[in-house]
Amino acid sequence: MAPQESLADLLARCALHDRRAFEALYQQASPTLYGLLVRLVRDRELAADLLQEGFVRVWQRAGDYRPALGQPLTWMGTIVRHLAIDRLRRVDHRQRGELDDAGWEQLAEAGPGPEEQLHTEHENVAIARCLETLDPEPRQAVLLAYYEGLTHDVIARRMERPLGTVKAWVRRSLQRLKTCLGES
C-alpha cells in the first residue's frame, strides 16, 4: 500500500485537475466531513447529498486553498458547513409561513444558543486538528467507529485488517486524541 499524501498536497494536485488526487482526497477526508454534516443536519441522506455537493465545490475551488491560512480539513469543513447552513435555511424559510405562535415559541426554544454554537465550533476545529495528527488507517478506524457508529468487527472487515489491530488502533488513537485535546 502506498503511503497516503497530506491533504494539502492532494488539494494542490486537485487544483491542477488531477483526478487521482481528488479520489485520494475524497477517501481521506470524506469520513470526517460526513460526520460533521450528520451532526449539522441530523439526516444521513441529506448529509450524503451535501457531502457530494461539497466535494464538487472543493474540486472547483481547490486552487483557492491557502495552507498559511488554515488546515485543509478545516477549509473543506467550512465549505460543507456553509452548504449545510444554506440548505437548512432554505428548508426553514419554507416552514416559516406554516408556523403559528406555539410553533415559533417551540422553534425559539429549540437548539443551542450562540455561545454554545461557538463553543461547539471551536471543539470541532480542535477535534479535526487532532484527528489530522493520527496515522491514516487508525484515523479511519476512529472515524468509522465514532462518526459512522460501526463496531470494531465491521471496521475490521471493511478495512481488511485483524480485529485486534483495529481495537488497538482505536484505543491508542483515543488516547492520543485525549492528550492532543488536553493541550488545546
N, C-alpha and C positions, 0 to 999 in steps of 0.2 A: 504494500500500500504506500503510495507517495505521500510525503509529508504535506499537511494542509498549509496553504498560504494564509498570510494575515488578511483580514477583511479589508484593510486599507489598500494592499496590493491588488486584491481582487477588484475593488472599486475602480482603481486606476486602469486596470485592464478592461473593465466594463465600459469605461469612458471611451476606449478605443474600439468598442463594439466587439469584444472578444466573448463569444457565446459560451465557451468552456469556462471562462472565468465567472460568467453570470450564473452558470449552473452550479459551480462550486460555492459561489456566494450564497445562492439560494439554499443549498444543502447545509451550510454552516449557520446562517442567520435566521432561516425561517422558523425553527422551533421557538426561539426566543421571541421573535416578533409575533408569532401566532399566539403565544401565551399572553403577551401584552394586550393583543386585540381581544382575546377571550375575556380578559379581566375588564376591559373597557366597555365592550358591547354586550357581554353576558349572553352571547349567542354564537355557538361554534360555527354554524353555517355562514352567518354574516361575517364572522371573523375570517373564515377561509376566503370568502369573496374579497374582503378588504385586503387580505394578505396578497392575493394575486394582483389586485389593483395597485397596491403599494410597490410591489416588485416591478411593475411596468414603469411606475414613476422613478424608482431607483435606477432602472436601466436608462431611462430618458435623461435623468439628471445626474448621472454618475460623475460627469465632468465638473459638477458644481461642488463636490465634496472637497473640503479643505481640512487636511489632517491637523493643522495647527489650531483649528477651532473646536475640535472635539473628536471623540471616538467614533469609528464607523457605525457601530451598533446604535449609538445614541442618535447619530444623524439619520439612520434608517428608521429608528424608532419614532423620531419626530415626524417623519413623512407619514408613517402608517397611523400614528396617533391623530394627526390632523385629518386624515381621511375618515377615521372613525368619528371624530367630533363633528365633521361636516355631515356625515351620514346620519348621526344621531340628531343633529339639529333639524335636518330635513324631515325626519320622522316626527320630531317634536312639533314642528310647525304644522304638520298635517293634523296632529292630535289636538292642538291648542283650541281650535274652534269648537271642538266637541266637549270641552270640559265645562262643568258647572262650578259653582263656588266650592262645593265639597271636593271636587276633583283638583281644583287649584290649591286648596289647603293641603291635600294629600301630597301633591307634587312638590309644594314648598317644603314639606317636612321630610320628604324622601331624599336620600343621598347625603354624602358628606359635604360639609361646608368648605369654603375656600381655603381655610387654614389646613384642614385635613387633606384636601386635594394637593396642596403644595407639599405637605409632608410626605404624602404617598408618592408624588412625582420624584422628590429627592431620593426616597428609598429605592424607587425603580431604577434611577440612574446609578445609584451605588451598587445595586444588585447586578445590573448589566455590566458595569465596570469590573466587578469582582468575578463575574462569570467569564469574562474575557481572559482572566489570568489562568483559567483552567486549561489543561490539555484538551484537544478537540473531542476525543472519544469519551473521557469522563464527563466533560461538559454536556455532550449529547445525552449521556445516560441520566444526568441530573435533570435536564430539560424534559426528557421523556417521562421521568418519574414524577416531577413536581408540576410541570405545566400541562402535560397531557394525561397525567394520572395513571400511567401504566405501571404494572407490577414489575418487580425485578425479573421474574421469569419471562414475561412478554418482552421486556427490553433485551434480555439475553438472546432470545430467539431473533428479534428484529435486527440486532446488531451482529448476530452470528458470533457471539462471544460466550465463554463459560459463565454460568450463573454466579459462581464465586468471584469472578473477575468483576462482573457488573456490581455486585454487592460491595466489593472493596472500593471500586471507583466512586460509587455514590457516597459511601461512608466517609472516605478520605476527602472527597470534594466538598461535602457539607462541612467538614472540619476546617478546610481551607477557606470556604466562604464565610464561616463564622469568624475566623481570625481576620479576614480581609474587611468584613463589615464592622468589626470592632475597632479597626484602625480608622474607619471613615468618620 
